[in-house]
Amino acid sequence: MNLNETICFGVAGNFAGHLEQAGEASDFVNVKVKEAVAPKAIFPIYVPNLANSRLNVYPISSDTIHYPDSGDNLQIEPEVALLCDIVYDADKKVQALAPKMFTAFNDCSIRRQGARKISEKKNWGPASKGMGANFIPMQGFGPGDELDNYRIASFLRRDGECHAYGLDSPTVEYSYFHAKLLDWVIEKMNQQQDEGPAEDIAALLKAAGYPQQTIVTIGATRYTHFGETNFLQPGDESIVVVYDARRFSVQQIQDMAKAGEFAADGLSVVHQKVIPA
């Protein structure tokens, strides 16, 4: 599994209330959706082999966030990431996505006012994103399958204190999930145009040489009041945990975050130190 050759996309607006808390709902007022709860768009995070673009710099780290020069209003975005095989048809349209594994993801973002595209708030160079090093295998991605039993939590450790950053949330609260999410992502890969905050995804797949795999981060959860009003600074520690709720309670995960030490099985964690770039 060579992640340096794996194209990476994110899903915007797949958790009710997140865009409003992030101050980004207005970016999508002109985006047409089929139903009110639908996600708004997919956006590129990393596109291998894309010439003359910041998106061809691999941005993912499991232990570090490089604090950018323009780092005002930098926020953790706690998500689940799916590693999927891509199946193309004879015309190089995406025919199917087959999820193989999942992990914790921090789609760390700059709340950059005036950004034309979603991706302008995402990849600012190496270690601008976080992903758990331990991927959890998936036997399926339908109702009742493994991922349904997981929850997403996130924390910020600062000056010896540990703060809940995102609301501890079950994965099944995603607006689009299972086959409905995959069908929607495939549609966007094939049909999304370069307009408004969105980009032409089919053109990016072509530029990347039609990669065989993709990482899809499926949307950030809502923030606690602390997370909504506190932004990352050098010296902070960012933690995102995707954990099996059959094995761990909310309190147990909070205790692990406070200690900075996590169980080896039954969860995926990305624990990053924020340092000056």
C-alpha positions in Angstrom: 0.0 0.0 0.0 1.8 3.1 -1.3 -0.1 6.0 0.1 2.1 8.5 -1.9 0.4 7.2 -5.0 -3.1 7.2 -3.5 -5.3 10.2 -4.5 -7.2 11.7 -1.5 -10.5 13.4 -1.4 -12.8 14.9 1.3 -16.5 15.2 1.6 -17.9 18.6 2.5 -21.0 18.9 4.6 -21.8 15.3 5.5 -22.5 16.0 9.2 -25.4 18.2 10.1 -24.3 21.5 11.6 -20.6 21.3 10.9 -20.4 23.8 8.1 -22.4 26.3 10.1 -20.0 26.0 13.1 -17.0 26.2 10.8 -18.4 29.4 9.3 -18.4 27.8 5.8 -22.1 27.3 5.1 -22.2 30.5 3.0 -19.6 29.0 0.6 -22.2 26.6 -0.6 -25.4 28.7 -0.9 -25.4 28.4 -4.7 -24.5 24.7 -4.7 -27.5 22.6 -5.9 -28.3 19.5 -3.9 -30.9 16.8 -4.3 -32.1 16.9 -0.7 -31.4 19.2 2.2 -29.2 16.8 4.2 -27.0 15.9 1.2 -23.3 16.7 1.3 -22.3 19.7 -0.8 -19.2 18.6 -2.8 -16.1 16.5 -2.8 -12.7 18.3 -2.8 -9.1 17.2 -3.5 -6.7 16.9 -0.6 -3.8 15.2 -2.4 -3.4 14.5 -6.2 -0.2 12.6 -7.0 1.5 13.6 -10.3 -0.5 16.8 -10.6 2.0 19.2 -12.2 2.5 22.7 -10.9 0.1 22.4 -8.0 0.3 22.5 -4.2 -2.0 19.5 -4.3 0.8 17.2 -5.5 2.6 17.7 -2.1 1.9 14.7 0.2 0.2 16.4 3.2 -0.5 13.5 5.6 1.3 12.7 8.9 0.4 10.5 11.8 2.3 12.5 14.4 2.8 16.1 13.3 0.9 19.2 12.2 3.1 21.9 10.6 1.7 25.2 11.7 1.5 27.4 8.6 2.6 31.0 8.3 -1.0 31.9 7.6 -2.1 29.7 10.5 -4.8 31.9 12.0 -8.0 30.0 12.8 -6.6 26.5 12.3 -9.0 23.8 13.4 -9.1 20.0 13.9 -11.6 18.3 11.7 -12.3 14.8 13.1 -13.4 12.3 10.5 -13.4 8.7 9.3 -11.3 8.0 6.2 -12.0 5.1 3.9 -9.3 3.4 1.8 -11.1 2.3 -1.4 -10.2 0.5 -4.5 -11.4 2.3 -7.6 -13.0 0.4 -10.5 -13.2 2.2 -13.9 -15.2 1.4 -16.9 -13.9 1.3 -20.5 -14.3 5.1 -20.8 -12.4 5.7 -17.6 -15.5 6.7 -15.7 -15.6 5.6 -12.1 -17.8 2.6 -12.0 -17.5 1.5 -8.4 -15.7 2.2 -5.1 -14.8 -0.8 -2.9 -13.9 0.2 0.7 -11.2 -2.0 2.1 -10.1 -0.4 5.4 -10.9 2.7 7.5 -8.9 4.9 9.9 -9.1 8.1 11.9 -8.4 11.3 10.0 -7.8 14.9 10.9 -8.8 17.1 7.9 -7.1 20.0 9.6 -8.3 23.2 7.9 -7.5 26.9 7.8 -10.6 29.1 8.1 -9.2 31.2 5.3 -11.6 34.0 4.3 -12.0 34.6 0.6 -10.7 31.2 -0.5 -12.1 30.4 -3.9 -12.0 26.6 -3.6 -12.4 24.3 -0.6 -9.0 22.8 -1.3 -7.3 26.2 -0.7 -8.0 25.6 3.0 -6.6 22.1 3.2 -3.2 21.2 1.8 -0.6 23.8 2.7 2.3 21.4 2.5 3.8 18.4 4.3 2.1 17.5 7.7 -1.0 19.6 7.1 -3.3 16.6 7.5 -3.4 13.7 10.0 -4.2 10.1 9.5 -4.0 7.1 11.8 -1.2 4.7 10.9 -3.4 1.7 11.9 -6.0 0.9 9.3 -8.9 -1.4 10.4 -10.1 -3.9 7.8 -13.6 -3.8 6.5 -15.6 -6.9 5.5 -18.4 -4.7 4.1 -19.9 -1.2 4.2 -23.6 -1.8 4.7 -26.1 -1.6 7.5 -24.8 -3.7 10.4 -21.3 -3.9 9.2 -18.2 -3.2 11.3 -18.0 0.6 10.9 -21.6 1.0 12.3 -20.2 0.1 15.8 -17.7 2.9 15.8 -17.7 6.4 17.2 -15.6 9.5 16.5 -14.0 11.6 19.2 -11.4 14.4 19.2 -9.4 16.3 21.8 -7.0 19.2 22.1 -4.2 18.9 24.7 -2.8 22.3 25.8 -0.8 23.4 28.8 -1.4 20.1 30.7 -5.2 20.2 30.1 -7.2 17.9 27.8 -10.3 19.4 26.1 -13.0 17.7 24.1 -12.8 19.3 20.7 -15.5 17.6 18.7 -18.8 16.0 20.0 -18.3 12.3 20.5 -20.5 11.0 17.7 -21.5 7.6 16.2 -20.5 7.0 12.6 -24.2 6.2 11.7 -25.0 9.9 12.3 -23.3 10.8 9.0 -26.0 12.2 6.7 -24.9 10.0 3.8 -23.4 6.6 4.7 -23.1 3.1 3.3 -24.1 2.6 -0.4 -25.8 6.0 -0.5 -22.6 7.7 0.3 -20.5 5.6 -2.2 -23.1 6.2 -5.0 -23.0 10.0 -4.3 -19.1 10.1 -4.3 -19.0 8.1 -7.6 -21.5 10.6 -9.1 -19.3 13.6 -8.0 -16.2 11.9 -9.3 -17.7 11.6 -12.7 -19.9 14.7 -12.9 -18.7 17.4 -10.6 -17.6 20.5 -12.4 -15.1 23.3 -11.7 -17.6 25.8 -10.4 -18.0 27.8 -7.2 -16.0 26.2 -4.3 -15.9 22.8 -6.2 -13.4 21.4 -8.7 -13.5 19.0 -11.7 -12.8 15.7 -10.1 -12.7 13.6 -13.3 -10.0 15.9 -14.6 -7.9 15.4 -11.5 -8.3 11.6 -11.7 -7.0 11.8 -15.3 -4.1 14.0 -14.3 -3.2 11.5 -11.6 -3.1 8.7 -14.2 -6.3 7.0 -13.0 -5.0 5.7 -9.6 -6.3 2.3 -8.5 -7.0 3.5 -4.9 -8.4 6.5 -3.1 -8.7 7.7 0.4 -12.1 9.4 1.0 -12.5 11.3 4.2 -16.3 11.2 4.7 -17.0 14.4 6.7 -16.2 16.2 10.0 -18.3 16.0 13.1 -19.8 18.9 15.0 -17.7 20.8 17.5 -18.0 21.3 21.2 -18.1 24.9 22.3 -14.4 24.7 23.1 -13.6 23.3 19.6 -15.7 25.9 17.9 -14.0 28.8 19.7 -10.4 27.6 20.1 -7.9 27.3 17.3 -4.7 25.4 17.2 -1.4 26.9 18.2 2.2 25.7 18.2 2.8 23.4 21.2 -0.8 22.0 21.1 -1.6 18.3 20.6 -4.4 17.2 18.3 -6.1 13.9 18.9 -8.7 12.2 16.7 -10.0 8.7 17.7 -12.3 6.4 15.9 -13.2 3.7 18.4 -15.4 0.6 18.7 -18.2 1.5 21.1 -18.7 -2.1 22.0 -15.3 -2.2 23.6 -14.8 1.3 25.0 -17.0 3.8 26.8 -16.9 7.5 26.1 -15.3 7.9 29.6 -12.6 5.4 28.8 -11.7 7.3 25.6 -11.6 10.6 27.5 -9.2 9.0 30.1 -6.9 7.7 27.3 -6.8 11.2 25.7 -5.9 12.8 29.1 -3.1 10.3 29.5 -2.0 10.5 25.9 -1.9 6.7 25.7 -4.3 4.6 23.8 -5.2 0.9 23.6 -3.6 -1.1 20.8 -6.8 -2.8 19.5 -10.4 -1.7 18.8 -9.6 1.8 17.7 -7.6 4.0 15.3 -6.0 7.2 16.6 -4.0 10.1 15.0 -2.1 12.0 17.7 -0.2 15.0 16.4 2.0 17.7 17.9 1.6 21.2 16.4 5.0 22.7 15.5 6.1 25.7 13.4 6.5 24.8 9.8 
